Amino acid sequence: MTDERIFNFNAGPSALPLKVLQEIQGSFLNFAGSGMSITEISHRSGYFDDVINDAVDRAKRLLKLDDRFHVLFLQGGASLQFAMMPMNFLKEDDSADYVNTGTWSTKAIKEVQILNKNYRVAASSEDKDFSYIPKDIKFSADAAYVHLTSNNTIKGTQYHQFPDTEGVPILCDMSSDIFSRPLDMDKFGMIYAGAQKNLGPSGTCMVIIRRDMLDRVDKTLPSMLKYTTYSSKNSMYNTPPCFGIYTIDLVLKWIEEEMGGLEEMETYNIKKADILYDFIDSNTFYRTTAEKYSRSLMNVTFRCPTADLEKKFIITATEKGLGGLKGHRSVGGCRASIYNAATMEGVNALVEFMDVFAKENS
């Protein structure tokens, strides 16, 4: 029941819009008059053709994509993309530039190393524990691509402006901020996102790829590891993650029709983040972990005065119906993930709780 739901600040799998969940609930046993659940219909049926084509069309409208771009749905999460990118795009004498801004970009670099491909770390924020986004980066003019992670869920940092790579295509992991704001897609050869943070349920990865990148794909790769396999078959070379794609379609519908598109979505996200950051900045009990100019609008990472107080904070918040505030196990602390589906009501409730907790535990 909706009156038993908590405010969900989990980093992923994370909150979905209530209207999306209600639509799933209402049609789960009988999807579109088919007499079957969405989890039962054939991916070769007209019912599912409508779902996947609508999801592609909505993604293209929201990001203002022209016919150069393909919208694909893959399995294996963003983590598989870490390996697929160098496999598809780095030939023997090619090299790529990587910017290391935290855990997920580190994992992407690891996959290039495993594949024994050429790469260069063009910039890193590891010197300050990944608390900032590097500026004024000198990229290689002959790089096959530049890889970035747009938002860092663990360290709470985000690109607010993407660097000028002077024509070198950017391939970008946008798992935690895709469809949270408008994008100038001319900069990107490919963006990709595991759905479970800002787009849908776990188990599906959206890849948006430019046609000229598809021309570079290594034709000797196994079929399931080539982007062209998915682009040539509308993501249905094999059975796709149907329920995940259906939910993504509903989330995109919610952004487009309920929220009014990406410009309005960004405005809403900025307002939520400002409320939370302004409170933390005005309170000596809490401190954020990211440098101010690099702070994420999606993942607000912060600390209490001691680890014991952080443990108490998380337990007490959970008792008050504020869930998912524990920081990543690798860094500790606290984290409020305020993705698209996080409501203003939830953010205000969190700030009220934080104010009371600080006063009672100072």
C-alpha positions in Angstrom: 0.0 0.0 0.0 1.3 3.5 -0.8 0.8 4.7 2.7 3.3 2.2 3.9 6.1 3.4 1.5 9.2 5.1 2.9 11.3 7.8 1.4 13.9 5.8 -0.6 17.4 7.3 -0.9 19.1 4.1 -2.1 21.9 4.5 -4.6 20.7 1.6 -6.8 18.5 -0.2 -7.2 16.8 3.0 -6.3 13.4 4.8 -6.2 11.1 4.7 -9.2 8.3 7.2 -9.7 5.2 6.2 -7.8 3.0 6.7 -10.9 5.3 4.3 -12.9 4.9 1.7 -10.1 1.2 2.1 -10.0 0.9 1.7 -13.8 3.0 -1.5 -13.6 0.8 -2.8 -10.8 -2.4 -2.0 -12.7 -1.3 -3.8 -15.9 1.0 -6.5 -14.6 -1.5 -9.4 -14.9 -3.1 -8.2 -18.1 -0.8 -6.0 -20.2 -2.5 -3.9 -22.9 -5.5 -6.2 -23.0 -3.4 -9.2 -24.0 -4.6 -11.4 -21.2 -0.9 -11.9 -20.3 1.6 -10.2 -18.0 4.4 -8.1 -19.6 6.7 -10.8 -18.2 4.9 -13.4 -20.3 4.4 -11.8 -23.7 6.7 -12.8 -26.6 9.4 -10.4 -27.5 8.5 -11.1 -31.1 4.9 -10.0 -30.6 3.3 -6.7 -31.7 2.7 -6.0 -28.0 6.5 -5.8 -27.3 7.3 -4.1 -30.6 5.1 -1.2 -29.4 7.0 -1.1 -26.0 10.5 -1.1 -27.3 9.8 1.3 -30.2 8.1 3.7 -27.8 11.0 3.6 -25.5 13.4 4.3 -28.4 11.2 7.1 -29.7 10.8 8.8 -26.2 14.6 8.6 -25.6 15.3 10.3 -28.9 12.7 13.0 -28.3 14.0 13.8 -24.8 17.6 14.0 -25.9 16.7 15.6 -29.3 18.6 12.8 -31.1 18.7 12.8 -34.9 19.0 9.7 -37.1 22.7 9.4 -36.5 22.0 7.8 -33.1 20.8 4.3 -32.2 19.1 3.5 -28.9 20.0 0.0 -27.7 19.1 -2.2 -24.8 21.8 -4.7 -23.5 22.3 -6.9 -20.6 25.4 -7.1 -18.3 25.0 -3.7 -16.9 27.4 -0.8 -17.3 30.2 -3.1 -16.1 30.0 -5.1 -19.3 30.4 -1.9 -21.3 33.7 -1.3 -19.6 35.0 -4.3 -21.6 32.9 -3.9 -24.7 34.1 -0.4 -25.5 37.8 -1.3 -25.9 36.9 -4.6 -27.6 34.8 -2.8 -30.2 36.7 0.4 -30.7 40.4 -0.1 -30.0 42.3 -1.8 -32.7 45.9 -3.0 -32.3 47.6 0.4 -32.7 44.8 2.5 -31.2 44.8 4.2 -27.8 42.1 5.8 -25.7 42.1 8.5 -23.0 40.5 7.8 -19.7 39.7 10.3 -16.9 39.7 8.6 -13.5 37.2 10.2 -11.1 36.4 7.3 -8.8 35.4 3.6 -8.4 33.6 3.1 -11.7 36.1 4.8 -13.9 38.8 2.8 -12.1 36.9 -0.4 -13.0 36.7 0.7 -16.6 40.4 1.2 -16.8 40.9 -2.2 -15.2 39.1 -3.8 -18.2 41.3 -2.1 -20.7 44.3 -3.4 -18.8 42.9 -7.0 -18.8 42.4 -6.8 -22.6 46.0 -5.5 -23.0 44.7 -2.5 -25.0 46.5 0.8 -25.2 45.2 3.6 -23.0 46.3 6.7 -21.2 45.0 8.2 -18.0 44.6 11.8 -19.2 43.6 13.1 -15.7 42.7 11.8 -12.3 41.3 13.2 -9.0 42.8 10.3 -7.0 45.3 12.7 -5.4 42.4 14.2 -3.3 40.5 10.9 -2.8 38.3 11.6 -5.9 36.6 14.6 -4.2 36.6 16.7 -7.4 36.3 16.7 -11.2 39.6 17.5 -13.0 39.7 20.6 -15.1 41.8 21.8 -18.1 42.6 18.3 -19.3 45.0 17.8 -22.2 43.6 15.0 -24.3 45.4 13.1 -27.1 44.5 14.4 -30.5 44.8 10.9 -32.0 42.8 9.1 -29.2 40.2 6.7 -30.5 37.9 8.0 -27.8 37.8 9.7 -24.4 36.1 7.8 -21.6 34.3 9.7 -18.7 32.0 8.8 -15.8 29.5 11.7 -15.7 28.4 11.2 -12.1 30.2 9.4 -9.3 27.8 7.7 -7.0 30.3 6.8 -4.3 32.2 10.0 -4.0 29.4 12.4 -4.8 30.9 14.3 -7.7 29.5 15.2 -11.2 30.5 16.9 -14.4 28.4 20.0 -14.7 30.2 20.9 -18.0 31.8 18.3 -20.2 35.3 19.0 -21.5 36.2 20.0 -25.0 37.9 17.0 -26.6 38.5 18.8 -29.9 36.5 16.3 -31.9 37.6 13.1 -30.2 34.3 11.3 -29.3 33.4 11.0 -25.7 32.1 7.6 -24.5 30.4 8.3 -21.1 29.1 6.1 -18.3 25.9 8.0 -17.3 24.4 5.3 -15.1 23.5 7.6 -12.3 22.5 10.8 -14.1 21.1 9.9 -17.5 17.9 11.8 -18.4 18.4 14.1 -15.4 19.3 17.1 -17.6 19.6 18.1 -21.3 22.8 17.1 -23.2 24.6 18.4 -26.2 24.9 15.0 -27.8 27.2 16.2 -30.5 30.1 15.7 -28.0 29.3 12.0 -27.5 30.1 9.0 -29.6 28.3 6.9 -27.0 26.6 7.2 -23.7 25.5 4.2 -21.6 23.7 3.6 -18.3 22.8 0.7 -16.1 19.1 1.3 -15.6 18.9 0.7 -11.8 19.9 4.2 -10.7 17.9 6.8 -12.6 16.1 4.9 -15.4 14.4 1.7 -14.3 15.0 -1.7 -12.6 18.3 -3.6 -12.5 19.1 -6.0 -15.4 19.1 -3.6 -18.3 21.7 -1.3 -19.8 20.8 1.5 -22.2 23.4 2.3 -24.9 23.0 5.4 -27.1 25.5 5.2 -29.9 26.4 7.3 -32.9 26.5 5.7 -36.3 30.1 6.5 -37.0 31.1 4.6 -33.9 29.3 1.5 -35.3 31.5 1.8 -38.4 34.5 1.2 -36.2 33.3 -2.0 -34.6 35.7 -5.0 -34.7 33.9 -7.5 -37.0 35.9 -10.5 -35.5 34.2 -10.2 -32.1 31.6 -12.8 -31.0 28.1 -11.7 -31.9 26.9 -10.9 -28.4 29.9 -8.6 -27.8 29.4 -6.4 -30.9 27.3 -3.2 -30.8 26.3 -3.8 -34.4 24.5 -7.0 -33.4 22.1 -4.9 -31.4 21.8 -1.9 -33.7 20.9 -4.2 -36.7 18.2 -6.1 -34.8 16.6 -3.3 -32.8 18.1 -4.9 -29.6 16.3 -8.2 -30.3 19.1 -10.5 -31.7 18.2 -12.6 -28.7 15.5 -12.3 -26.0 16.0 -8.8 -24.4 15.2 -7.9 -20.8 11.5 -7.2 -21.6 10.3 -6.1 -18.2 13.2 -3.8 -17.8 12.6 -2.1 -21.2 8.9 -1.8 -20.4 9.7 0.0 -17.1 12.2 2.2 -18.8 9.6 3.2 -21.3 7.2 4.1 -18.5 9.9 6.2 -16.8 10.7 8.0 -20.0 6.9 8.6 -20.4 6.8 10.1 -16.9 9.8 12.4 -17.6 8.3 13.6 -20.9 4.6 13.9 -20.0 4.5 14.4 -16.2 7.7 16.3 -15.6 7.7 18.2 -18.9 11.0 17.1 -20.4 14.7 17.3 -19.5 14.8 21.1 -18.9 12.1 20.9 -16.3 13.6 17.7 -14.9 17.0 19.5 -14.4 15.3 22.5 -12.7 13.5 20.1 -10.3 16.8 18.2 -9.5 18.7 21.5 -8.9 16.0 22.6 -6.4 16.2 19.3 -4.5 20.0 19.4 -4.3 20.1 23.1 -3.3 17.7 22.4 -0.3 20.0 19.6 0.9 23.3 21.2 0.3 22.2 24.6 1.7 21.2 22.9 4.9 24.4 21.0 5.2 26.5 24.1 4.5 24.7 26.0 7.2 25.1 23.3 9.8 28.4 22.6 11.6 27.3 19.1 12.5 27.5 17.8 8.9 30.1 18.1 6.2 30.0 17.1 2.5 32.8 15.1 1.0 32.9 16.6 -2.5 34.4 20.0 -3.4 31.7 22.5 -4.0 32.1 23.0 -7.7 32.0 19.3 -8.3 29.1 18.3 -6.1 26.6 15.9 -7.6 23.0 16.7 -8.0 22.2 13.0 -7.8 24.3 11.7 -4.8 24.8 13.9 -1.8 27.6 12.3 0.2 28.2 13.7 3.8 29.7 12.8 7.1 28.7 13.2 10.8 31.3 14.1 13.4 32.1 10.4 14.2 31.5 7.0 12.8 29.4 6.1 15.8 27.1 9.0 15.2 26.9 8.0 11.5 25.7 4.6 12.5 23.1 6.1 14.8 22.0 8.5 12.1 21.4 5.7 9.6 19.5 3.5 12.1 17.4 6.4 13.4 16.6 7.7 9.9 15.4 4.2 8.9 13.1 4.1 11.9 11.7 7.4 10.7 10.9 6.1 7.2 14.1 7.5 5.6 15.8 4.6 3.9 19.0 4.0 2.0 21.2 6.7 3.7 24.2 4.5 4.4 27.3 5.4 2.4 29.0 2.9 0.1 30.8 0.2 2.0 34.1 1.3 0.5 34.0 4.8 2.0 31.5 4.7 4.8 29.7 7.9 5.9 26.2 8.8 4.7 24.7 9.3 1.2 21.3 10.6 0.0 20.7 9.6 -3.6 18.1 12.1 -4.9 17.7 10.8 -8.5 14.8 12.0 -10.7 12.2 9.9 -8.8 13.2 11.3 -5.4 10.5 13.8 -4.4 10.7 17.3 -2.9 8.6 16.0 0.0 11.3 13.4 0.7 14.1 15.8 0.6 12.3 18.2 2.9 11.6 15.3 5.3 15.3 14.4 5.3 16.4 17.9 6.1 13.9 18.2 9.0 15.2 14.9 10.4 18.8 16.0 9.9 18.1 19.2 11.8 16.6 17.4 14.7 19.3 14.8 14.8 22.0 17.4 14.8 20.4 19.3 17.7 19.9 16.2 19.8 23.4 14.8 19.2 25.7 17.9 19.2 
